[in-house]
């Protein structure tokens, strides 16, 4: 399976298991195993150690404590479409771990923005003063 230009996963490292889907669907649900359980062991994978660490560092409920990714696909009524869906979700999960986040550069508000904020506050305060009861002193 091709993840990106640099990352590929051999097909023998991904295990599929056909199970019966949950939910509505009539007799098809009761008879045919259309849902797919995809299992991918991160620790035994042929990926680099750096990529493995990044994947394991993700906080995702689909990654077990043992380092196995379990994806259950049951959106579609056919087993093949569910298999493709599970592979696509695995691909997205791995790409999400590999892509570097852009570092945020801290910024400061401009002088004009600060002045506008203060002016708005004073204007709002004056408006609230006008709403108060008038004292007859």
N, C-alpha and C positions, 0 to 999 in steps of 0.2 A: 504494500500500500504506500503510495506516494503522499507524504505530508507536505513537504516543501522541496525546493531544489536540493537542499542538503540533507534532509531527513527522510528516510524510508524505513518502513517496518515490513519484515518478511511475513508472508501470510501464515506461516506455521506458528508464529508467536501469538496470534489472535485466535481465541477459541470461541466458537459459537455453539449455543444450545437452544434448540427450539422448544418452547413451552407454550402452554395454552394461555391465550390472552384473557384479560379481565374485562368486565363491563358488558354492555349490550352488544348484540350481534346475532342473536338467535341461535340456530342449530350449528352454524359455522364455528362459533366460539366453543361449543361443547364437544365438537368432533375433531377439529383441525388445530394443530399446534402452529399458530401463525406468529406469535410473539417470539422475539429473539433476546437471549441473554448473551451479551458480548463480554468476555473476560480477557483482560490484558494485564499480564504480570510485569510491572515496571522494573522490578529488581532483576529479573531474568531477561529483560529485553536487550536487543543489540544496539541500543542508543548510547550516546556518550554519557559519562558520569555526570557532567554538568547539566545536561538536559533532564536526566533522571531526577537529580536533586530539585530542579525547578518544578518539575511535575509534582513531586512528592510534597513540596513546600506549599502548593496550592491548598486552599481550604475549600474542598469540594466534597460533598457527601457521597459522591460516587467512588471516591478513592478510599479503600479500607485501610486499616492500621497496618496490615500486612503488605501494603503496596500494590494491591490489585485493583484495577479499574473495572467496575461492573456497570454496564449500561444496559438497561432494559428498554427495548424498542417494541412498541405495540400500537403505534399510530395507524398503521395501514392494515388492510385485510389480507395482504399477501406476505408470505415469508420473505421473498426476495426484496420487496420494498422496505420491509422492516430491517433486513440485513444491511441494506444500503444506508438507511437512516442511522443505524447504530454506528457504522463505520464513519459516517459524516460527523456525528457527534464526538466520536473519539478523536477525529482529526482536529475539530474545533478546540477540544480540551487541550490537546498537545500544543497547538499553535498559540493558544492563549498563554500558556506557560513560557513559551520560547520568545515571544515578541517582547522587546524591551519597552518599558514605559518611558515616555518622555519626561525628563525632569522638569519640574515647575520652577520657573525663575520668579523669585519674590518681587513684587512691584509695590510702589507707594502711590497714594493718591496725589494728584497734582495740586498746586496752590489754589487754582480756580475751583477744583472739586471740593476742597476743604472749605473755601469761602462760601460756596453755594450751600453746603450742608449746614453751616452755622447760620447763614441768613434764613434758611428754611426753618430751622429750629426757633429762631427769635420770632419769626413771623407767626409760627404756630402758637408760641407762647403768648403773643399779643392777642391772637384770636381767642385763646382760652380765657385771657383776662377779661375780655369784653363780655364773655358769657357769665361772669360772676355777678352776684347780687350787688347792687349799688348801695353803699352805706351812706346814711344821711347825717354826717358829722358836721 
